Amino acid sequence: MYELPGLLFIGVAVIADEVLHIEGWRGELLEGDLG
């Protein structure tokens, strides 16, 4: 139970990664962050 926030964050990160990759603008976002 104490690690729930951490697991939730990981779950959201994984889902977000999948969504961004599917949407196809993940590369643009990474390029913007890396300059």
MOPAC internal coordinates of N, CA, C and O (Angstrom, degrees):
PM7 1SCF
backbone

  N    0.0000 0     0.00 0     0.00 0    0    0    0
  C    1.4669 1     0.00 0     0.00 0    1    0    0
  C    1.5414 1   110.87 1     0.00 0    2    1    0
  O    1.2310 1   120.98 1   145.19 1    3    2    1
  N    1.3313 1   115.72 1   -34.81 1    3    2    1
  C    1.4586 1   118.94 1  -177.17 1    5    3    2
  C    1.5279 1   111.73 1   -69.13 1    6    5    3
  O    1.2310 1   120.90 1   156.16 1    7    6    5
  N    1.3484 1   115.88 1   -23.84 1    7    6    5
  C    1.4634 1   118.97 1  -178.99 1    9    7    6
  C    1.5255 1   111.94 1   -94.92 1   10    9    7
  O    1.2310 1   119.96 1  -171.94 1   11   10    9
  N    1.3247 1   117.68 1     8.06 1   11   10    9
  C    1.4624 1   121.16 1  -178.34 1   13   11   10
  C    1.5323 1   111.99 1   -56.83 1   14   13   11
  O    1.2310 1   119.06 1   132.73 1   15   14   13
  N    1.3506 1   119.40 1   -47.27 1   15   14   13
  C    1.4725 1   119.72 1   179.37 1   17   15   14
  C    1.5270 1   111.67 1   -56.82 1   18   17   15
  O    1.2310 1   120.22 1   137.92 1   19   18   17
  N    1.3245 1   117.19 1   -42.08 1   19   18   17
  C    1.4634 1   120.71 1  -179.73 1   21   19   18
  C    1.5197 1   111.32 1   -64.52 1   22   21   19
  O    1.2310 1   120.96 1   134.99 1   23   22   21
  N    1.3474 1   115.78 1   -45.01 1   23   22   21
  C    1.4580 1   119.92 1   179.69 1   25   23   22
  C    1.5144 1   110.36 1   -64.99 1   26   25   23
  O    1.2310 1   120.44 1   141.95 1   27   26   25
  N    1.3327 1   116.76 1   -38.05 1   27   26   25
  C    1.4597 1   120.72 1   179.68 1   29   27   26
  C    1.5312 1   109.77 1   -63.54 1   30   29   27
  O    1.2310 1   120.70 1   136.39 1   31   30   29
  N    1.3390 1   116.26 1   -43.61 1   31   30   29
  C    1.4670 1   120.73 1   179.15 1   33   31   30
  C    1.5189 1   110.40 1   -60.80 1   34   33   31
  O    1.2310 1   120.75 1   135.61 1   35   34   33
  N    1.3407 1   116.17 1   -44.39 1   35   34   33
  C    1.4667 1   120.40 1   179.91 1   37   35   34
  C    1.5280 1   109.82 1   -62.47 1   38   37   35
  O    1.2310 1   120.84 1   136.90 1   39   38   37
  N    1.3342 1   115.99 1   -43.10 1   39   38   37
  C    1.4619 1   120.22 1  -179.84 1   41   39   38
  C    1.5227 1   111.13 1   -60.97 1   42   41   39
  O    1.2310 1   120.92 1   134.43 1   43   42   41
  N    1.3309 1   115.85 1   -45.57 1   43   42   41
  C    1.4683 1   120.27 1   179.92 1   45   43   42
  C    1.5274 1   110.17 1   -63.85 1   46   45   43
  O    1.2310 1   120.67 1   139.00 1   47   46   45
  N    1.3308 1   116.32 1   -41.00 1   47   46   45
  C    1.4686 1   120.55 1  -178.99 1   49   47   46
  C    1.5268 1   110.24 1   -62.75 1   50   49   47
  O    1.2310 1   120.78 1   136.45 1   51   50   49
  N    1.3356 1   116.11 1   -43.55 1   51   50   49
  C    1.4703 1   120.32 1  -179.25 1   53   51   50
  C    1.5260 1   110.46 1   -64.95 1   54   53   51
  O    1.2310 1   120.76 1   134.89 1   55   54   53
  N    1.3440 1   116.16 1   -45.11 1   55   54   53
  C    1.4633 1   120.57 1  -179.82 1   57   55   54
  C    1.5357 1   109.88 1   -63.61 1   58   57   55
  O    1.2310 1   120.68 1   135.67 1   59   58   57
  N    1.3279 1   116.30 1   -44.33 1   59   58   57
  C    1.4631 1   120.47 1  -179.80 1   61   59   58
  C    1.5291 1   109.97 1   -61.37 1   62   61   59
  O    1.2310 1   120.54 1   138.91 1   63   62   61
  N    1.3354 1   116.56 1   -41.09 1   63   62   61
  C    1.4623 1   120.40 1   179.89 1   65   63   62
  C    1.5181 1   110.24 1   -61.52 1   66   65   63
  O    1.2310 1   120.54 1   136.37 1   67   66   65
  N    1.3265 1   116.57 1   -43.63 1   67   66   65
  C    1.4667 1   120.88 1   179.16 1   69   67   66
  C    1.5267 1   110.49 1   -63.80 1   70   69   67
  O    1.2310 1   120.72 1   134.65 1   71   70   69
  N    1.3408 1   116.22 1   -45.35 1   71   70   69
  C    1.4688 1   120.67 1  -178.25 1   73   71   70
  C    1.5295 1   110.80 1   -63.06 1   74   73   71
  O    1.2310 1   120.78 1   132.63 1   75   74   73
  N    1.3284 1   116.10 1   -47.37 1   75   74   73
  C    1.4597 1   119.43 1  -178.65 1   77   75   74
  C    1.5217 1   110.72 1   -63.02 1   78   77   75
  O    1.2310 1   120.71 1   140.88 1   79   78   77
  N    1.3230 1   116.24 1   -39.12 1   79   78   77
  C    1.4626 1   120.45 1  -179.88 1   81   79   78
  C    1.5300 1   109.95 1   -65.42 1   82   81   79
  O    1.2310 1   120.67 1   138.19 1   83   82   81
  N    1.3198 1   116.32 1   -41.81 1   83   82   81
  C    1.4625 1   120.54 1   179.90 1   85   83   82
  C    1.5329 1   110.26 1   -66.87 1   86   85   83
  O    1.2310 1   120.83 1   139.51 1   87   86   85
  N    1.3302 1   116.01 1   -40.49 1   87   86   85
  C    1.4699 1   119.69 1  -178.88 1   89   87   86
  C    1.5277 1   111.17 1   -67.38 1   90   89   87
  O    1.2310 1   120.39 1   154.65 1   91   90   89
  N    1.3200 1   116.86 1   -25.35 1   91   90   89
  C    1.4565 1   120.39 1   174.11 1   93   91   90
  C    1.5191 1   115.18 1    88.41 1   94   93   91
  O    1.2310 1   119.30 1  -170.46 1   95   94   93
  N    1.3378 1   118.95 1     9.54 1   95   94   93
  C    1.4698 1   118.91 1   177.99 1   97   95   94
  C    1.5263 1   111.20 1  -113.18 1   98   97   95
  O    1.2310 1   120.95 1  -162.85 1   99   98   97
  N    1.3344 1   115.79 1    17.15 1   99   98   97
  C    1.4544 1   120.49 1   177.52 1  101   99   98
  C    1.5327 1   110.19 1   -66.72 1  102  101   99
  O    1.2310 1   120.87 1   137.45 1  103  102  101
  N    1.3253 1   115.95 1   -42.55 1  103  102  101
  C    1.4601 1   120.45 1   179.98 1  105  103  102
  C    1.5218 1   111.56 1   -60.45 1  106  105  103
  O    1.2310 1   120.74 1   137.38 1  107  106  105
  N    1.3270 1   116.19 1   -42.62 1  107  106  105
  C    1.4639 1   120.09 1   179.90 1  109  107  106
  C    1.5215 1   110.17 1   -63.83 1  110  109  107
  O    1.2310 1   120.61 1   140.58 1  111  110  109
  N    1.3428 1   116.44 1   -39.42 1  111  110  109
  C    1.4638 1   120.64 1  -179.88 1  113  111  110
  C    1.5238 1   110.33 1   -64.53 1  114  113  111
  O    1.2310 1   120.36 1   135.86 1  115  114  113
  N    1.3362 1   116.91 1   -44.14 1  115  114  113
  C    1.4644 1   120.96 1   179.84 1  117  115  114
  C    1.5181 1   110.53 1   -65.39 1  118  117  115
  O    1.2310 1   120.24 1   139.55 1  119  118  117
  N    1.3252 1   117.15 1   -40.45 1  119  118  117
  C    1.4634 1   120.37 1   179.76 1  121  119  118
  C    1.5269 1   110.11 1   -63.03 1  122  121  119
  O    1.2310 1   120.60 1   142.36 1  123  122  121
  N    1.3244 1   116.47 1   -37.64 1  123  122  121
  C    1.4592 1   120.48 1   179.42 1  125  123  122
  C    1.5219 1   111.01 1   -65.33 1  126  125  123
  O    1.2310 1   120.57 1   140.68 1  127  126  125
  N    1.3480 1   116.51 1   -39.32 1  127  126  125
  C    1.4540 1   120.41 1  -179.21 1  129  127  126
  C    1.5331 1   111.38 1   -71.37 1  130  129  127
  O    1.2310 1   120.98 1   144.09 1  131  130  129
  N    1.3298 1   115.74 1   -35.91 1  131  130  129
  C    1.4609 1   119.69 1  -177.86 1  133  131  130
  C    1.5220 1   111.95 1   -85.24 1  134  133  131
  O    1.2310 1   120.52 1   169.88 1  135  134  133
  N    1.3273 1   116.60 1   -10.12 1  135  134  133
  C    1.4570 1   119.60 1   178.62 1  137  135  134
  C    1.5143 1   110.48 1    84.83 1  138  137  135
  O    1.2310 1   120.10 1   180.00 1  139  138  137

